[in-house]
Amino acid sequence: MNRYAYRTTGLAIKTLSKLSRANISVHGAEHIPDGALIFAINHFTRIETLLLPYYINQLTHKPIWSLADKDLFNGSMGTFLDRVGAVSTQNPDRDLLIVRTLLTGDSAWIIYPEGRMVKNKKIVNKGRFMISSADGWHRPHTGVSALALRAEFYRKRLRAMADDFPEEGKRLMGLFGFNSLDPILDQSTYVVPVNVTYYPLRAHENILNGLAARMVDELSDRMVEEIMTEGTMLISGVDMDIRFGKAIEVGRYLEDKMIRRDITARKPINFDDPIESKNRMRQAADRIMERYMASIYRMTTVNHDHIFASLLRASLSGRIHTETLIQRGFLAADRILDMPGIFCHQSLRGDQCHLLTDDRFQKFSDFLSIALEKKIFRRENGQLVLDSQRLNAGNEFHRARIDNPVAVMANEVEPLSSLQRSIRRLAWTPGFLLRRKIAMRLLKKDFREFEDDYRQYYVAGESHLRQVGRPTLIKGRSRKIGVLLIHGYMAAPMEVGELAESLGKRGFWVYSPRLKGHGTSPDDLAVRTFMDWVESVDRGYAIMSCMCQHVVVGGFSMGAGLALDLAARIKNVAGVFAVCPPLQLQEFSSKFVPAVDAWNRLMKKIRLDEAQKEFVENNPENPHINYFRNPISGVRQLDRFMRTLEPRLPRVDVPALVAQSSGDPVVSQRGSKRVFDLLGSKDKAYTLLNFDRHGILLGDGACRVHDVIGDFIENFRKTI
């Protein structure tokens, strides 16, 4: 191979990878050993052929050669592949070339053990690795392991002949073109399993179709499909997770006595000569193949599409409630991090409550869209009707990624037995039990998270008692209506405790979650963002929506803003109430924040960290609940949240109540009136209460506010 051409073509690949919108993540590079390397990689797209040699070269600093389909070696594409070190599968000298380069270790190889692209991702049949292709089923190829064994066989033989049969040693050196044995004998041969997973899988016409026609003579229908699928992935954006597994040292598979006899045989053995241990070598190759295939597919990076597609395949019913499917998907996604040996897409590593609330990352809606487009589902009377026959149909192999991507998604994670067992259990769990499991799981998570944060951020003499910040749940007499009650900035669930008790006496279920950063110490609040608070509210809503038929959400001060934000995002909210909701702040410390923030930026530039002002003093109305220090970063987050909230208020279209203190020193009456005016609700009320304080849910006269809110919620009991 022309090394200069390899380097210059590598620059072209680097440019291509930067121009594409593919987001490439590399995991497990520490598993790549020093030595002679064959990378055994699953093969789903032509993207692997183009991009993986470049990325592996960056990790190993070796030229990377690969085997490629003979049909690609024509026109400009053939020239390109030659330059990046691709060798045709039909090259008569390929095995000798591979073994020679493995012996020297100067170059590494990429070989795809499936033998070709597995477009439908069907690689398991009746519990065994069997590759589905256009020509039928076949076992994975053992070429990777056979070539690695042959290289190590000759390495060991060269070492043995150097001492016991020098003439044969010299002859073998001439056969391989070696001048010295030192670099050959100091190495070992390894097979490195590699998994490549793409997300999401979508296919559309794209500009690469036209470009490919110029590069390849007589573009076939098969190539058109491949470019249509893979071009979309590169141009529209795809996450490409490249995961390296633990290397397999093949030398130990040559310890068999019969193989050892051939290694040390004092007679000439040419490269393709039959040897007595041929069958033993084949058996060793089979064992290595099973090992790297299991490793490759154990490393599949599981994503949301995998979960929902697998749930459909495991479903016992043809009629599926959308909400129930989402709930099953949530539990699968939430549990997956607890499953040993499962690798997750980055989108599964965070809180998954967005699936149960607004699907703001569109993980379910995108999956549903492709399933509807490909007629896996149809909508009927508010339900999804599953076409199981279509989902499990054996599509034309080269059309699978376009015609039935949902089946491809399910096939890809079929080898992950622990995941499949979990999916089946969830698919067969009754809806009422499913909701109970979600509520209990999220409640435990809320309480555990509080205890963890309290221990981590506890400040002696400053942190309040645990019961101040601990989330609270009040069980009602009926599950018809539940109330989600959200506390304010620098406060804790106890701030809304009296209102919660009042609503509980009326028979409502009430849950008061703790917003992240609160109920512990100001140091905790200083490291949080407003999205942390949004996620806390979403989790609380998910809990109540699983416990009760209808949920009314409300809050105080910043908590009121968070309640309105939730009502703007989620159409299933029954109603919303906001007590002293902020759009304008009159508190001195909040006006002081921009100056402090500018001071901090200046100090950071001149690196005087000790001069930075991170907190300002707070004089709370409720010193047994609120913080005495206000983190500047927290107020900035509050400001950012309010700026995102204002344009969303017209989306609130459920019955709404805004209650305001007439003499509020923190939130202006004008600001809360503006909140009220911006609400899109047809049924809304504004109540001005005669107080001269901000915290009107506690203390003297608070029962008047409780009654106003209780009566507002009671109206739902009569109409629902």
C-alpha positions in Angstrom: 0.0 0.0 0.0 1.2 3.5 -0.8 1.7 5.1 2.6 1.7 8.6 1.2 -1.6 8.0 -0.5 -2.9 6.6 2.8 -2.0 9.8 4.6 -3.4 12.1 2.0 -6.6 10.1 1.7 -6.8 10.1 5.5 -6.9 13.9 5.3 -9.9 13.6 2.9 -11.7 11.3 5.3 -11.0 13.7 8.2 -12.5 16.5 6.1 -15.5 14.3 5.2 -16.1 13.4 8.9 -16.0 17.1 9.8 -18.4 18.1 7.0 -20.9 15.4 8.0 -23.2 15.9 10.9 -22.3 12.5 12.4 -21.5 12.6 16.1 -18.8 10.0 16.6 -18.1 8.8 20.1 -15.2 6.3 20.8 -15.4 4.1 23.9 -12.9 1.5 25.3 -9.8 2.6 23.4 -7.8 1.5 26.4 -8.6 -2.1 25.4 -6.4 -1.8 22.3 -3.1 -3.6 23.1 0.3 -3.1 21.5 0.9 -5.9 19.0 -0.4 -7.3 15.8 -4.1 -6.4 15.5 -7.2 -7.5 13.7 -10.3 -5.5 14.5 -13.4 -7.6 14.1 -16.3 -5.2 13.5 -20.0 -5.6 12.9 -20.9 -4.4 9.4 -24.1 -2.4 8.9 -23.1 0.4 6.5 -20.5 1.5 4.1 -19.7 4.2 6.6 -17.5 1.7 8.5 -15.4 1.1 5.4 -14.8 4.8 4.9 -14.5 6.2 8.4 -13.2 3.4 10.8 -9.7 3.1 9.2 -9.1 6.8 9.9 -10.4 6.7 13.5 -8.5 3.5 14.4 -5.4 4.9 12.8 -5.7 7.9 15.1 -5.7 5.5 18.1 -3.0 3.1 17.0 -0.8 5.3 14.8 -0.6 2.4 12.3 -1.9 2.2 8.8 -5.2 0.4 8.8 -6.0 -2.1 6.0 -9.4 -3.6 5.5 -11.2 -6.1 3.3 -13.9 -4.6 1.1 -16.5 -6.1 -1.2 -15.1 -6.7 -4.7 -18.1 -4.9 -6.3 -16.9 -1.6 -4.9 -13.6 -1.8 -6.8 -14.6 0.0 -9.9 -14.4 3.6 -11.0 -13.3 6.4 -8.7 -14.5 4.5 -5.6 -12.1 1.7 -6.4 -9.2 4.1 -6.6 -10.3 5.7 -3.3 -10.4 2.3 -1.6 -7.0 1.3 -2.9 -5.6 4.4 -1.4 -7.1 3.9 2.1 -5.7 0.4 2.3 -8.8 -1.6 1.3 -8.1 -5.0 -0.2 -10.7 -6.8 -2.4 -12.1 -9.9 -0.9 -11.3 -11.6 -4.2 -7.6 -10.6 -4.1 -5.7 -13.9 -4.6 -2.8 -12.8 -2.4 -5.0 -11.4 0.4 -4.2 -14.1 3.0 -0.5 -14.0 2.5 -0.6 -10.2 2.7 -2.6 -10.2 5.9 -0.4 -12.8 7.7 2.8 -11.0 6.6 1.6 -7.6 7.9 0.4 -9.2 11.2 3.8 -10.8 11.7 5.5 -7.5 11.3 2.8 -5.6 13.2 3.5 -2.6 10.9 -0.2 -2.4 9.9 -3.5 -3.4 11.5 -6.5 -4.9 9.8 -10.2 -4.4 9.8 -12.3 -7.5 8.9 -16.1 -7.9 9.1 -16.9 -11.4 10.5 -20.5 -11.3 9.1 -18.8 -11.5 5.6 -21.1 -8.7 4.3 -23.3 -5.9 5.5 -26.2 -7.2 7.7 -28.8 -4.7 6.7 -31.6 -6.2 8.7 -29.4 -6.8 11.8 -30.7 -10.3 12.1 -27.7 -12.2 13.5 -29.3 -14.7 15.9 -31.5 -17.7 15.0 -32.6 -20.2 17.6 -30.1 -19.0 20.1 -27.1 -19.3 17.8 -25.1 -16.7 15.8 -26.5 -17.0 12.3 -26.3 -14.3 9.7 -29.3 -13.4 7.7 -28.5 -12.3 4.1 -30.1 -12.1 0.7 -28.8 -15.6 0.0 -30.2 -17.1 3.2 -28.7 -18.0 6.6 -25.0 -18.7 7.2 -22.7 -18.9 10.1 -20.4 -16.0 10.9 -17.1 -16.3 9.0 -14.0 -17.5 10.9 -11.7 -15.6 8.6 -10.7 -13.2 11.4 -9.7 -16.0 13.8 -8.2 -18.2 11.1 -5.9 -15.5 9.9 -4.9 -14.4 13.4 -4.1 -18.1 14.2 -2.1 -18.5 11.0 -0.1 -15.4 11.8 0.6 -16.6 15.4 1.3 -20.1 14.1 4.1 -18.8 11.8 5.4 -16.5 14.5 5.8 -19.4 16.9 7.3 -21.6 14.1 9.8 -18.9 13.2 10.9 -18.7 16.8 11.2 -22.6 17.0 13.0 -22.9 13.7 15.5 -20.2 14.5 17.1 -22.6 17.1 16.1 -26.1 15.9 16.0 -25.9 12.1 17.8 -22.7 10.8 17.4 -23.7 7.2 13.6 -23.8 7.5 13.7 -20.5 9.4 15.7 -18.8 6.6 13.3 -20.3 4.0 10.3 -18.9 5.8 12.0 -15.5 6.2 12.4 -15.5 2.4 8.8 -16.5 1.9 7.5 -13.5 3.9 10.3 -11.2 2.8 11.8 -10.6 6.2 15.4 -9.4 6.8 15.3 -9.8 10.6 13.3 -11.8 13.1 13.6 -9.3 16.0 10.4 -7.3 15.3 8.5 -10.4 14.5 9.3 -12.5 17.6 8.7 -9.6 20.0 4.9 -9.4 19.3 1.7 -11.2 19.8 -1.4 -11.4 17.7 -4.7 -10.1 19.0 -8.3 -9.9 17.8 -10.0 -6.8 19.0 -13.9 -7.0 18.9 -15.5 -3.7 17.9 -19.2 -2.7 17.9 -20.6 0.2 15.9 -24.1 1.4 16.7 -26.0 4.1 14.9 -28.8 6.2 16.3 -31.3 7.2 14.9 -31.8 5.0 11.9 -33.7 6.9 9.2 -33.6 6.9 5.4 -34.4 9.6 2.9 -33.3 10.9 -0.5 -30.2 13.1 -0.2 -27.5 14.9 -2.2 -25.1 11.9 -1.9 -27.2 10.0 -4.4 -26.1 12.3 -7.2 -22.5 12.4 -6.0 -22.2 8.6 -5.9 -23.4 8.3 -9.5 -20.3 10.3 -10.5 -17.9 8.1 -8.5 -19.2 4.6 -9.3 -19.9 3.3 -12.8 -23.3 1.8 -13.2 -24.8 2.5 -9.8 -27.0 -0.4 -8.9 -30.4 -0.3 -7.1 -28.7 -1.9 -4.1 -26.1 0.9 -4.0 -28.9 3.5 -4.3 -30.6 2.1 -1.2 -27.3 2.1 0.7 -26.5 5.7 -0.1 -30.1 6.7 0.6 -29.9 5.2 4.1 -26.3 6.1 4.9 -26.3 9.5 3.3 -29.2 10.5 5.5 -27.3 9.3 8.5 -24.3 11.4 7.7 -26.1 14.5 6.4 -29.1 14.6 8.7 -27.0 13.7 11.7 -26.5 10.3 13.4 -24.8 9.3 16.7 -22.1 6.7 15.9 -20.9 4.9 19.0 -17.6 3.0 18.3 -16.9 0.6 21.2 -13.8 -1.5 21.6 -13.9 -4.7 23.6 -11.2 -6.6 25.5 -8.6 -8.0 23.1 -8.4 -11.7 22.5 -4.8 -13.0 22.5 -4.9 -15.9 20.0 -1.6 -17.5 21.0 -3.1 -19.5 23.9 -5.4 -21.3 21.4 -2.3 -22.9 19.8 -1.3 -24.9 23.0 -2.9 -28.1 21.6 -0.4 -30.9 21.3 -1.1 -31.6 17.7 -0.8 -28.0 16.8 2.5 -27.7 18.7 3.8 -30.7 16.8 3.2 -28.9 13.5 4.7 -25.7 14.8 8.0 -27.5 15.7 7.9 -29.9 12.8 11.5 -30.2 11.3 10.3 -30.1 7.7 9.4 -27.4 5.2 5.8 -26.1 5.5 4.7 -23.7 2.8 2.0 -21.1 3.3 -0.9 -23.2 1.8 0.4 -26.6 2.6 -2.0 -28.9 4.5 -1.0 -29.7 8.1 -2.0 -32.5 10.4 -3.5 -30.1 12.9 -5.8 -28.5 10.3 -9.0 -29.6 12.0 -7.7 -28.5 15.4 -6.9 -25.1 14.0 -10.5 -24.9 12.6 -11.9 -25.8 16.0 -9.8 -23.1 17.6 -11.0 -20.6 15.0 -14.6 -21.5 15.8 -14.0 -20.9 19.5 -12.4 -17.6 18.9 -15.2 -16.6 16.5 -17.9 -17.4 19.0 -16.0 -15.3 21.5 -15.6 -12.2 19.4 -19.1 -12.4 18.0 -20.5 -12.5 21.5 -18.3 -9.6 22.5 -19.2 -7.5 19.5 -23.0 -7.8 20.1 -22.8 -7.5 23.8 -21.4 -4.0 23.2 -24.4 -2.8 21.2 -25.2 0.7 22.4 -28.8 0.5 23.5 -31.0 3.5 22.6 -34.7 4.5 22.9 -35.6 3.1 19.5 -34.3 -0.3 20.6 -36.4 -0.2 23.7 -39.7 0.7 21.9 -39.1 -1.6 19.0 -38.4 -4.5 21.4 -41.5 -3.7 23.4 -43.7 -4.0 20.3 -42.2 -7.3 19.3 -42.8 -8.6 22.8 -46.4 -7.2 23.0 -49.2 -9.7 23.8 -51.9 -7.4 22.4 -52.5 -5.9 19.0 -54.2 -2.8 20.6 -51.8 -0.6 22.5 -52.6 2.6 24.5 -50.0 5.2 23.7 -49.6 6.2 27.3 -49.1 2.6 28.4 -46.4 2.0 25.7 -44.6 5.2 26.9 -44.8 3.9 30.5 -43.3 0.6 29.6 -40.6 2.4 27.7 -39.9 4.7 30.6 -39.4 1.8 33.0 -37.2 0.0 30.6 -35.1 3.1 30.0 -35.0 3.9 33.7 -33.9 0.5 34.7 -31.3 0.0 32.1 -28.5 1.7 33.9 -28.9 -0.8 36.7 -28.4 -3.7 34.3 -24.8 -5.0 34.3 -23.1 -5.5 31.0 -25.5 -3.2 29.1 -24.0 -0.2 27.3 -26.4 2.8 26.9 -26.6 5.7 24.5 -25.9 9.0 26.1 -29.6 9.9 26.0 -30.4 7.1 28.4 -27.9 8.2 31.0 -30.0 11.1 32.3 -33.4 11.3 34.0 -36.1 9.7 31.7 -39.1 11.5 33.1 -39.3 13.5 30.0 -40.9 10.4 28.4 -43.8 10.6 30.8 -44.3 14.4 30.6 -43.6 16.4 27.4 -41.2 14.2 25.5 -39.2 17.3 25.0 -36.3 15.3 23.4 -38.8 13.7 21.0 -37.6 10.2 21.7 -41.0 8.6 21.6 -42.6 10.9 19.1 -39.8 10.2 16.6 -40.1 6.5 17.0 -43.9 6.7 16.7 -43.6 8.8 13.6 -41.4 6.2 11.8 -43.6 3.3 13.0 -46.7 5.0 11.6 -44.9 5.9 8.4 -43.9 2.3 7.8 -47.4 1.1 8.8 -46.3 -0.9 11.8 -49.0 1.0 13.6 -52.3 2.6 12.7 -54.4 4.9 14.8 -57.9 3.7 15.7 -60.2 5.2 18.3 -57.4 6.8 20.3 -55.4 3.6 20.3 -52.4 2.2 18.3 -53.2 -1.0 16.4 -50.1 -3.0 15.9 -49.6 -5.0 12.7 -47.4 -7.8 14.2 -47.3 -9.6 10.9 -45.8 -6.6 9.2 -43.3 -6.0 12.1 -42.0 -9.5 11.9 -42.2 -10.0 8.1 -39.1 -11.1 6.3 -38.6 -8.0 4.1 -36.4 -8.1 1.0 -32.9 -8.0 2.5 -31.6 -5.0 0.7 -34.7 -3.0 1.5 -35.0 -3.7 5.2 -33.5 -0.5 6.4 -36.0 1.5 4.3 -39.1 -0.7 4.4 -39.0 -1.9 8.0 -36.5 0.0 10.2 -38.5 -0.9 13.3 -37.7 -4.6 12.8 -34.0 -3.7 12.3 -34.0 -1.8 15.6 -35.5 -4.8 17.4 -33.1 -7.3 15.7 -30.1 -5.3 16.8 -30.6 -5.9 20.5 -32.0 -9.4 20.2 -28.6 -10.9 21.4 -28.8 -9.0 24.7 -30.6 -11.7 26.7 -30.8 -9.8 30.0 -32.4 -6.8 28.2 -34.8 -9.0 26.4 -36.0 -10.7 29.6 -36.6 -7.3 31.2 -38.5 -6.1 28.1 -40.7 -9.2 28.0 -41.6 -8.8 31.7 -42.6 -5.1 31.1 -44.5 -5.9 28.0 -46.6 -8.4 29.9 -47.1 -6.3 33.1 -50.8 -5.1 33.5 -51.3 -1.3 33.2 -52.4 -0.7 36.8 -49.3 -2.5 38.1 -47.1 -0.7 35.7 -48.3 2.7 37.0 -47.7 1.6 40.6 -44.2 0.4 39.8 -43.4 3.8 38.2 -44.8 5.8 41.1 -43.0 3.7 43.8 -39.7 3.8 41.8 -39.8 7.6 41.4 -40.8 8.2 45.0 -37.9 6.1 46.2 -35.6 8.0 43.8 -36.8 11.4 45.1 -36.3 10.4 48.7 -32.9 8.8 48.1 -31.7 11.8 46.1 -32.6 14.1 48.9 -30.8 12.0 51.5 -27.7 11.8 49.2 -27.7 15.6 48.6 -28.3 16.3 52.3 -25.3 14.3 53.3 -23.1 15.7 50.6 -24.0 19.4 51.1 -24.8 19.5 54.8 -23.3 22.6 56.5 -23.3 22.6 60.3 -25.2 25.5 61.8 -26.7 26.4 58.4 -28.5 23.4 57.0 -32.0 22.9 58.5 -33.5 19.7 59.9 -34.1 16.9 57.4 -37.9 17.2 57.7 -37.7 20.7 56.2 -36.4 19.6 52.9 -37.7 16.0 52.6 -40.4 15.5 49.9 -43.9 14.9 51.3 -46.8 12.7 50.1 -50.3 13.0 51.6 -52.6 10.2 50.7 -56.2 11.2 49.9 -59.5 9.5 50.1 -59.9 9.2 46.3 -57.5 8.8 43.4 -59.7 10.9 41.1 -57.7 14.1 41.7 -54.1 14.6 42.8 -52.3 17.8 43.4 -48.6 18.5 42.6 -47.4 21.3 45.0 -44.1 23.1 44.2 -42.2 25.3 46.7 -40.3 28.5 45.9 -36.7 29.6 45.4 -34.3 29.0 48.4 -37.1 27.2 50.2 -38.2 23.6 50.7 -41.3 21.4 50.7 -42.2 22.6 54.2 -42.9 26.0 52.7 -46.1 24.5 51.1 -46.7 22.1 54.0 -49.7 23.9 55.5 -51.4 24.2 52.1 -50.7 20.5 51.5 -52.3 19.5 54.8 -55.3 21.7 54.0 -55.8 20.0 50.6 -55.3 16.6 52.2 -58.2 17.2 54.6 -60.4 17.8 51.6 -59.5 14.3 50.4 -57.0 15.1 47.7 -53.7 13.3 47.2 -50.9 15.8 47.5 -47.2 15.5 46.6 -44.7 18.2 47.4 -41.3 17.4 45.7 -38.0 18.9 46.6 -36.5 21.0 43.8 -32.8 20.1 43.3 -30.5 22.3 45.2 -33.0 23.1 47.9 -33.6 21.9 51.4 -29.9 21.2 52.0 -27.5 24.2 51.8 -26.8 27.2 49.5 -23.7 25.3 48.2 -26.0 22.8 46.7 -28.2 25.4 45.0 -25.1 27.2 43.7 -24.3 24.2 41.3 -27.8 23.7 39.9 -29.5 25.0 36.8 -33.1 25.8 36.2 -33.4 22.6 34.1 -32.6 20.7 37.3 -35.7 22.3 38.9 -37.8 21.5 35.8 -36.7 17.8 36.0 -37.7 17.7 39.7 -41.2 19.0 38.8 -41.5 16.5 35.9 -40.7 13.7 38.2 -43.3 14.9 40.7 -45.9 15.1 37.9 -45.0 11.6 36.7 -45.6 10.3 40.3 -48.9 11.9 40.6 -50.1 11.0 37.1 -49.4 7.4 37.9 -51.3 7.6 41.3 -54.3 9.7 40.3 -56.6 10.0 37.3 -56.3 13.8 37.0 -53.5 16.1 38.2 -53.8 19.7 39.2 -50.4 21.5 39.5 -49.6 24.6 41.5 -46.9 26.4 43.3 -45.6 29.4 45.2 -43.3 32.1 43.9 -40.7 30.4 41.6 -42.7 27.2 42.2 -45.7 28.9 40.7 -43.6 29.7 37.6 -42.5 26.0 37.4 -46.2 25.0 37.7 -47.2 27.2 34.8 -44.2 26.0 32.8 -45.4 22.4 33.3 -49.0 23.3 32.3 -47.6 24.9 29.1 -45.7 21.8 28.1 -48.1 19.0 29.2 -51.7 18.9 27.8 -52.9 16.3 30.3 -52.7 18.7 33.3 -56.2 19.3 34.6 -55.6 22.7 36.0 -53.0 25.1 37.4 -52.8 27.6 40.2 -50.0 30.1 40.8 -49.4 31.9 44.1 -47.3 35.1 43.7 -45.8 34.0 40.4 -42.7 36.1 39.5 -42.0 37.9 36.2 -40.5 41.0 37.9 -38.5 40.9 41.1 -38.3 43.8 43.5 -35.9 42.3 46.0 -32.6 44.3 46.3 -30.3 41.3 46.1 -31.7 40.2 42.7 -31.1 43.7 41.3 -27.6 43.5 42.7 -26.9 40.3 40.8 -25.8 41.8 37.5 -23.2 43.9 39.2 -21.9 41.0 41.2 -21.8 38.8 38.0 -19.8 41.4 36.2 -17.4 41.6 39.2 -16.9 37.8 39.1 -16.2 37.9 35.3 -13.6 40.6 35.9 -11.9 38.7 38.7 -11.8 35.5 36.7 -10.0 37.3 33.9 -7.3 38.5 36.3 -7.3 35.2 38.2 -8.1 36.6 41.6 -10.5 33.8 42.6 -10.6 34.7 46.2 -12.1 38.1 45.4 -15.1 36.6 43.7 -18.5 37.2 45.2 -20.4 33.9 45.0 -23.2 34.6 47.6 -25.2 37.6 48.8 -26.9 37.8 52.2 -30.6 36.8 52.4 -33.0 37.9 55.1 -35.8 35.3 54.8 -39.4 35.6 56.0 -39.2 32.0 57.1 -35.8 31.5 58.7 -36.6 27.9 59.7 -37.1 27.0 56.0 -35.2 29.4 53.7 -31.5 29.8 53.1 -29.6 32.8 54.6 -27.1 32.9 51.7 -28.3 33.5 48.1 -26.0 32.1 45.5 -25.5 34.5 42.6 -25.5 31.6 40.1 -28.9 30.6 41.5 -30.5 34.0 40.9 -29.0 34.0 37.4 -30.7 30.7 36.8 -34.0 32.1 38.1 -33.7 35.0 35.7 -33.0 32.6 32.8 -36.0 30.5 33.7 -38.4 33.5 33.9 -37.2 34.6 30.4 -38.0 31.2 29.0 -41.3 31.1 30.8 -42.9 34.3 29.5 -43.3 33.3 25.8 -44.8 30.0 26.9 -47.6 31.4 29.0 -50.0 31.7 26.1 -49.8 27.9 25.7 -51.4 27.4 29.1 -55.0 26.6 28.1 -56.3 24.7 31.2 -58.4 26.3 34.0 -56.0 28.6 35.9 -55.9 30.6 39.1 -53.4 33.4 39.9 -53.3 34.5 43.6 -51.3 37.6 44.6 -50.4 39.4 47.8 -51.3 43.1 47.5 -48.3 44.2 49.5 -45.7 41.6 48.2 -42.2 43.0 48.7 -40.7 40.4 46.3 -43.1 39.9 43.4 -44.9 42.9 42.1 -48.6 42.9 41.6 -48.0 44.3 38.1 -45.8 41.3 37.3 -48.3 38.6 38.5 -51.1 40.5 36.6 -49.0 40.3 33.5 -48.7 36.5 34.0 -52.5 36.3 34.3 -53.0 38.4 31.1 -50.6 36.2 29.1 -52.2 32.9 30.0 -54.1 31.3 27.1 -56.8 29.8 29.4 -60.4 30.7 28.7 -61.3 29.8 32.3 -59.0 31.8 34.5 -59.3 33.9 37.7 -57.1 36.5 39.3 -57.4 36.9 43.1 -55.7 39.8 45.0 -55.3 39.1 48.7 -54.7 41.7 51.4 -51.2 40.7 52.8 -48.1 42.8 53.2 -45.7 39.8 52.8 -44.6 37.4 50.1 -45.0 34.1 51.9 -48.8 34.0 52.2 -49.1 30.2 52.4 -47.7 30.2 55.9 -48.6 32.1 59.1 -51.5 34.4 60.0 -54.4 34.5 57.5 -52.8 31.7 55.3 -56.0 29.7 55.7 -57.8 32.2 53.4 -55.4 31.4 50.6 -55.8 27.7 51.3 -59.5 28.0 50.9 -59.3 29.9 47.6 -57.0 27.2 46.2 -59.1 24.4 47.7 -62.3 25.8 46.2 -60.6 26.1 42.8 -59.6 22.4 42.9 -63.0 21.4 44.2 -64.6 22.6 41.0 -62.8 19.8 39.2 -64.3 17.2 41.4 -67.7 18.4 40.3 -67.0 18.6 36.6 -64.7 15.6 36.1 
